[in-house]
């Protein structure tokens, strides 16, 4: 493929999603624009499903996501009770709300297709996409700074199909998710590559101060803990990835538990998450096997509200993506999510940038236990970029060919021989060995 053009196209999609995709409501024209922009990526990524660099399990997961969406539109014979004594029988789609399922399914297909497209690039190209992610991040940071410059924080209307309350986001907690997921990525660059920790520390202080001004307490807490964790992570590079991953999971889980305990102590109308969770769990009790249908949460949820849990606020989401996925897609959807997370953990240590992506993904996943940041394209698109980086486990042939050409030009026969040995080791299923030039090569494998 014409790599320079496709590389810039993928980068522009990232920027577009991070600027326009800050809303989580239904039928937003901004989301439709992003999906149209991702359409070429889907058509270019899907035909290469079995030749891209994704791990075999990740490829199977991608296929199963497409199957899960397609199943929503399989015609089945069912009986629907429309009154106490009247029942209507006939053929209908599996999903009781095919329009909602179509909208949600197109979002899922677009994001998976974009990840398939990213998986075709080399490690160096995937790494260079960080510049586009930083551009989208800076645009949001500047927009938030402009809003905060007024005497009272300005909510921007009539620009996007939602009111921008923080940056280009409709929700300050989702804005904070984009902010803190950048911390490990900036940390990888300044701590692991550039070795300039002072710039990293200044960056962390800037974003924490920004979230303080925005008023996101959860964002401040997660950013502070993630900033310290990233600093320790890349300064202790001799410690194995498995040990650091367990420590990171325990630390971030403790933080999530603390935020939850703070939330449940609030008045009912101040934090409704415990109400949403309890009601969603009751609905799951009737739909746990196959789900209520993709995108049907808002239609199913009211039927399971009890008199003491009916509140003034409309529940557009469960504020827990795993519970909502379990309700809508049943046990198959939950299993796919758990297998995806297992793959992220299993391959999260394959390179320096992959480890930074692992930290960002873990933080977003834990946040998704209490909110729904992945329901916005502005967070889910860079999330899928990071997932594609971690799961692109097949050998980077372009990178290896570059090092072999360089070695032959230098006359480094020892390197050529070692590269041949690494090929044999890879064929035996042992994976990619570290490059003999050390950890500061174009792409850092550890």
LINCORTA-V861285 format. One record per backbone hydrogen bond with DSSP energy under -0.5 kcal/mol. CO is the residue of the C=O (numbers start at 1). NH is the residue of the N-H. E is the energy in kcal/mol with one decimal. If there is no record, write none. Layout:
co/nh/e
CO/NH/E
CO/NH/E
This chain:
co/nh/e
1/3/-1.6
2/6/-2.3
3/7/-3.1
4/8/-2.0
5/9/-2.4
6/10/-2.5
7/11/-2.1
8/12/-2.6
9/13/-2.0
10/14/-1.8
11/15/-2.1
12/16/-2.8
13/17/-2.6
14/18/-2.0
15/19/-1.5
16/20/-2.8
17/21/-1.8
21/378/-2.6
22/170/-1.9
28/32/-1.6
29/33/-2.1
30/34/-1.8
31/35/-2.4
32/36/-2.2
33/37/-2.1
34/38/-1.7
35/39/-0.8
36/39/-0.6
36/40/-0.5
38/42/-2.1
39/43/-2.2
40/44/-2.2
41/45/-2.0
42/46/-2.6
43/47/-0.6
45/48/-0.7
46/49/-1.7
48/51/-1.1
48/52/-1.4
53/394/-2.4
55/59/-2.0
56/60/-2.0
57/61/-2.3
58/62/-2.2
59/63/-2.0
60/64/-2.4
61/65/-2.1
62/66/-1.8
63/67/-2.2
64/68/-2.8
65/69/-2.0
66/70/-2.4
67/71/-2.5
68/72/-0.7
69/72/-0.8
70/73/-1.8
71/74/-1.8
72/95/-2.3
74/94/-1.2
76/78/-0.6
76/92/-2.5
78/90/-2.1
80/82/-0.7
80/88/-2.9
86/82/-1.4
86/83/-1.5
88/80/-3.4
90/78/-2.6
92/76/-3.4
97/101/-2.4
98/102/-2.3
99/103/-2.0
100/104/-2.3
101/105/-2.7
102/106/-2.5
103/107/-1.5
104/108/-2.1
105/109/-2.7
106/110/-2.3
107/111/-2.1
108/112/-2.4
109/113/-2.7
110/114/-2.1
111/115/-2.0
112/116/-2.3
113/117/-1.9
114/118/-2.3
115/119/-1.9
117/120/-1.5
118/121/-1.7
119/53/-1.7
122/126/-2.5
123/127/-2.4
124/128/-2.1
125/129/-1.0
127/130/-1.7
128/131/-1.4
129/132/-0.7
129/133/-1.7
130/134/-2.4
131/135/-1.6
132/136/-2.2
133/137/-2.2
134/138/-2.7
135/139/-2.2
136/140/-1.7
137/141/-2.3
138/142/-2.8
139/143/-2.4
140/144/-2.4
141/145/-2.2
142/146/-2.3
143/147/-2.1
144/148/-2.2
145/149/-0.8
146/149/-0.7
147/150/-0.9
147/154/-1.4
154/156/-0.6
156/164/-2.6
162/160/-0.5
163/165/-0.8
164/156/-2.0
166/169/-2.3
169/165/-2.1
169/166/-1.6
171/175/-1.9
172/176/-2.2
173/177/-1.4
174/178/-1.6
175/179/-1.9
176/180/-2.8
177/181/-1.7
178/182/-0.6
179/182/-1.2
180/183/-0.7
180/184/-0.6
182/186/-2.7
183/187/-2.6
184/188/-2.5
185/189/-1.6
186/190/-2.7
187/191/-2.7
187/192/-0.8
188/192/-1.2
188/193/-1.3
189/193/-0.6
189/194/-3.6
190/196/-3.5
196/199/-1.0
196/200/-1.1
197/201/-2.6
198/202/-2.2
199/203/-2.1
200/204/-2.4
201/205/-2.3
202/206/-2.1
203/207/-2.4
204/208/-2.4
205/209/-2.1
206/210/-2.2
207/211/-2.5
208/212/-2.0
209/213/-2.1
210/214/-2.2
211/215/-1.9
211/216/-1.9
215/217/-1.0
216/220/-2.2
217/221/-2.3
218/222/-2.8
219/223/-2.6
220/224/-2.4
221/225/-2.4
222/226/-3.0
223/227/-2.3
224/228/-1.9
225/229/-2.7
226/230/-2.6
227/231/-1.8
228/232/-2.4
229/233/-2.7
230/234/-2.2
231/235/-1.0
232/236/-1.2
236/239/-1.6
240/244/-2.0
241/245/-2.8
242/246/-2.1
243/247/-2.1
244/248/-2.7
245/249/-2.5
246/250/-2.4
247/251/-2.5
248/252/-2.7
249/253/-2.3
250/254/-2.2
251/255/-1.8
252/256/-2.4
253/257/-2.6
254/258/-2.3
255/259/-2.4
256/260/-2.2
257/261/-2.6
258/262/-2.0
259/263/-2.1
260/264/-2.7
261/265/-0.9
263/266/-1.5
267/270/-0.9
267/271/-1.9
272/276/-2.6
273/277/-3.0
274/278/-1.9
275/279/-2.3
276/280/-2.5
277/281/-2.5
278/282/-1.7
279/283/-1.8
280/284/-2.4
281/285/-1.5
282/286/-0.5
283/286/-1.2
283/287/-0.9
284/287/-0.6
284/288/-1.2
287/291/-1.7
288/331/-1.3
289/331/-0.9
289/332/-0.7
292/96/-0.6
293/296/-1.7
296/299/-0.8
296/300/-2.2
297/301/-3.0
298/302/-0.5
300/303/-1.0
301/304/-1.9
302/305/-1.3
306/309/-1.4
306/310/-0.6
307/310/-0.6
309/311/-0.6
314/316/-1.3
320/324/-2.4
321/325/-2.3
322/326/-2.4
323/327/-2.4
324/328/-2.4
325/329/-2.8
326/330/-1.4
327/292/-2.5
328/293/-2.2
329/333/-1.3
330/334/-1.9
331/335/-2.4
332/336/-2.1
333/337/-1.9
334/338/-2.2
335/339/-2.5
336/340/-2.2
337/341/-2.1
338/342/-2.2
339/343/-2.2
340/344/-2.0
341/345/-2.2
342/346/-2.6
343/347/-2.3
344/348/-0.8
347/350/-1.6
350/446/-0.5
351/355/-1.9
352/356/-1.8
353/357/-2.7
354/358/-2.3
355/359/-1.9
356/360/-2.1
357/361/-2.8
358/362/-2.6
359/363/-2.1
360/364/-2.3
361/365/-2.8
362/366/-2.4
363/367/-2.1
364/368/-2.0
366/369/-1.1
367/370/-1.9
367/371/-0.9
368/321/-2.1
371/321/-0.8
372/375/-1.5
373/376/-1.6
376/379/-1.0
376/380/-2.7
377/381/-2.2
379/383/-1.7
380/384/-2.2
381/385/-1.9
382/386/-2.3
383/387/-2.3
384/388/-2.5
385/389/-1.8
386/390/-2.3
387/391/-2.5
388/392/-0.8
389/392/-0.6
391/55/-1.5
391/393/-2.0
395/397/-1.3
396/400/-2.3
397/401/-2.5
398/402/-1.9
399/403/-2.1
400/404/-2.2
401/405/-2.5
402/406/-2.4
403/407/-2.4
404/408/-2.5
405/409/-2.3
406/410/-2.0
407/411/-0.9
407/412/-2.9
411/413/-1.6
412/416/-1.7
413/417/-2.5
414/418/-2.3
415/419/-2.8
416/420/-1.8
417/421/-2.0
418/422/-2.3
419/423/-1.9
420/424/-1.8
421/425/-2.2
422/426/-2.5
423/427/-2.3
424/428/-1.2
425/430/-2.0
426/429/-2.2
435/438/-1.9
438/441/-0.6
443/445/-0.8
444/352/-1.8
